Amino acid sequence: MPMTDFDTIRPVLWQHDQVALLDQRRLPGEVSWMHCDSSEAVAEAIRAMVVRGAPAIGIAAAYGAVLAAREAQAGAPEAWRRSLDAALERLEAARPTAVNLHWAVQRQRRCLDGAPADPPAALLAEAHAIAAEDLAANRRMGELGATLITEPGGVLTHCNTGSLATAGYGTALGVIRSAWSAGRVTAVYADETRPWLQGARLTAWELQQDGIPVTLLADAAAPALMRSGAVRWVVVGADRVTANGDVANKIGTYALAVAARHHGVGFMVVAPRSTVDMALPHGDAITIETRAADELLAVHGHPVAAPGASAWNPVFDITPAQLVDALVTEAGVIHNPDAERMQALFGGA
C-alpha cells in the first residue's frame, strides 16, 4: 500500500504467513509488533485490545480466518469445515459491539461458500481486498467530510479513529487529515478518552507522526472548550450505525453530541459502509460491551479508588440520530440522518 502525506501508519499487516499487529497497548512509549501465527492468537489480540477500532478489528479477523483455514486443513479431512467454523465463531465473538468484526467474518464465510480449490489462498485474497477497500473508503470519506468544513476553525475528536483504527488514513481522523491539508482546520483538539486513554496515547501520537499539531484535553473539558468558540465541528467515528441513524461509539460520544447541539457546534460521524447495520432498527438493539471494573478502579494494577467501591465500565454509548448533523460514509453523506434517509442510501437489511 502506498504511503502518502499524512498517511504513514499501518496497524495490521500480513507478513511471513502471520498476522502482524501493531500493539496499541504499548503506544506511545514503545512501538512493538505482535505476530500471531494462529486464529486463537488473533482472537485473543482483539479481546485484549492489541488491535482496536472497528475497521481494524474486522481486517485482523479477516486475516485470522486465513490462519483458521490452515489450521483446519492440518486436522482430520472430514472435519475441516467444522473446525474452521468453530474458529470463525471464536473470532467473531472476540468483541460484540463493533459490527465490522461480524461483517468481515461473514464475508469470509461467503468466500468459502464458493468452494474455492485452495481455501486459505482464497481467504487471503479476500482479506487483502477488505483491507484495500477500507483504505480507499477512508480516502473517499476524508474528501467528503472535509467539504462540510466550509470555514476554517478548530475541530474536536474523541477516541482514536485514524490509521491505527483502520487499514490506514482513518475515518474521522481521515476527514481531519483531508481538511487540514486543505487549510480548513486551524486546530485539532483530542479528548484524552478514559479509561484506556486512546486519545492521549494513540490519537496524539498518530497526529504527531504526521506533523499535525494536536492539543489534548480532559474529557470533561470539552463542553467548556465548545463554549469558548474554539471548536466548529466535533468529528467522531462509529462502531455501529443502525437503520435509523443512531450511533454506537466510544463512551463519551453521547455527551459530546449533547454539548455540541447546545453550543451550535456541528457534529459529524464518519464511518465506512461496513459499520452501517441496517438489520438493527435503532441503537437500543445494540449490545454494549462492558469491561472489567479494574480498568476504572486501578491504573497499571495500582488501586486509585477507595477500597470497596464498585465501577460501571461500558465501552460504548449510543448517540441518537437526532443529535447527528452529518453521517459521512464512502457511499455518500446523509445530513440529519433518520430511517428514511438511511433507507434511501443503504437500502434494507
VENUR-V669805 format. One record per backbone hydrogen bond with DSSP energy under -1.0 kcal/mol. CO is the residue of the C=O (numbers start at 0). NH is the residue of the N-H. If there is no record, write none. Layout:
BEGIN
co:CO nh:NH
co:CO nh:NH
END
This chain:
BEGIN
co:3 nh:6
co:10 nh:21
co:12 nh:19
co:14 nh:17
co:17 nh:14
co:18 nh:35
co:19 nh:12
co:20 nh:33
co:22 nh:25
co:25 nh:29
co:31 nh:22
co:33 nh:20
co:35 nh:18
co:37 nh:41
co:38 nh:42
co:39 nh:43
co:40 nh:44
co:41 nh:45
co:42 nh:46
co:43 nh:47
co:44 nh:49
co:45 nh:48
co:49 nh:23
co:52 nh:56
co:53 nh:57
co:54 nh:58
co:55 nh:59
co:56 nh:60
co:57 nh:61
co:58 nh:62
co:59 nh:63
co:60 nh:64
co:62 nh:66
co:63 nh:67
co:64 nh:68
co:65 nh:69
co:66 nh:70
co:67 nh:71
co:68 nh:72
co:69 nh:73
co:71 nh:74
co:75 nh:78
co:78 nh:82
co:79 nh:83
co:80 nh:84
co:81 nh:85
co:82 nh:86
co:83 nh:87
co:84 nh:88
co:85 nh:89
co:86 nh:90
co:87 nh:91
co:88 nh:92
co:90 nh:93
co:98 nh:102
co:99 nh:103
co:100 nh:104
co:101 nh:105
co:102 nh:106
co:103 nh:107
co:104 nh:108
co:105 nh:109
co:106 nh:110
co:107 nh:111
co:108 nh:112
co:111 nh:114
co:117 nh:121
co:118 nh:122
co:119 nh:123
co:120 nh:124
co:121 nh:125
co:122 nh:126
co:123 nh:127
co:124 nh:128
co:125 nh:129
co:126 nh:130
co:127 nh:131
co:128 nh:132
co:129 nh:133
co:130 nh:134
co:131 nh:135
co:132 nh:136
co:133 nh:137
co:134 nh:138
co:135 nh:139
co:136 nh:140
co:137 nh:141
co:138 nh:142
co:139 nh:143
co:140 nh:144
co:141 nh:145
co:142 nh:146
co:144 nh:147
co:147 nh:149
co:152 nh:185
co:153 nh:231
co:153 nh:232
co:154 nh:188
co:155 nh:234
co:156 nh:190
co:160 nh:170
co:161 nh:164
co:162 nh:165
co:164 nh:55
co:167 nh:169
co:170 nh:174
co:171 nh:175
co:172 nh:176
co:173 nh:177
co:174 nh:178
co:175 nh:179
co:176 nh:180
co:177 nh:181
co:178 nh:183
co:179 nh:182
co:183 nh:152
co:186 nh:154
co:187 nh:214
co:188 nh:156
co:189 nh:216
co:191 nh:198
co:191 nh:199
co:192 nh:196
co:196 nh:200
co:197 nh:201
co:197 nh:202
co:198 nh:203
co:201 nh:205
co:202 nh:206
co:203 nh:207
co:204 nh:208
co:205 nh:209
co:206 nh:211
co:207 nh:210
co:214 nh:189
co:216 nh:191
co:217 nh:220
co:218 nh:221
co:220 nh:224
co:221 nh:225
co:222 nh:226
co:223 nh:227
co:224 nh:229
co:225 nh:228
co:231 nh:265
co:232 nh:155
co:233 nh:267
co:235 nh:269
co:238 nh:98
co:239 nh:247
co:240 nh:276
co:241 nh:244
co:245 nh:241
co:246 nh:318
co:247 nh:238
co:247 nh:239
co:248 nh:316
co:249 nh:252
co:251 nh:255
co:252 nh:256
co:253 nh:257
co:254 nh:258
co:255 nh:259
co:256 nh:260
co:257 nh:261
co:258 nh:262
co:259 nh:264
co:265 nh:233
co:266 nh:324
co:266 nh:325
co:267 nh:235
co:268 nh:327
co:271 nh:274
co:272 nh:275
co:274 nh:240
co:276 nh:279
co:279 nh:242
co:281 nh:284
co:282 nh:285
co:288 nh:314
co:291 nh:294
co:292 nh:295
co:292 nh:296
co:293 nh:297
co:296 nh:303
co:296 nh:304
co:298 nh:301
co:301 nh:298
co:305 nh:308
co:312 nh:290
co:314 nh:250
co:316 nh:248
co:318 nh:246
co:319 nh:322
co:320 nh:323
co:324 nh:335
co:325 nh:268
co:326 nh:333
co:327 nh:270
co:328 nh:331
co:331 nh:328
co:333 nh:326
co:337 nh:341
co:338 nh:342
co:339 nh:343
co:340 nh:344
co:341 nh:345
co:342 nh:346
END
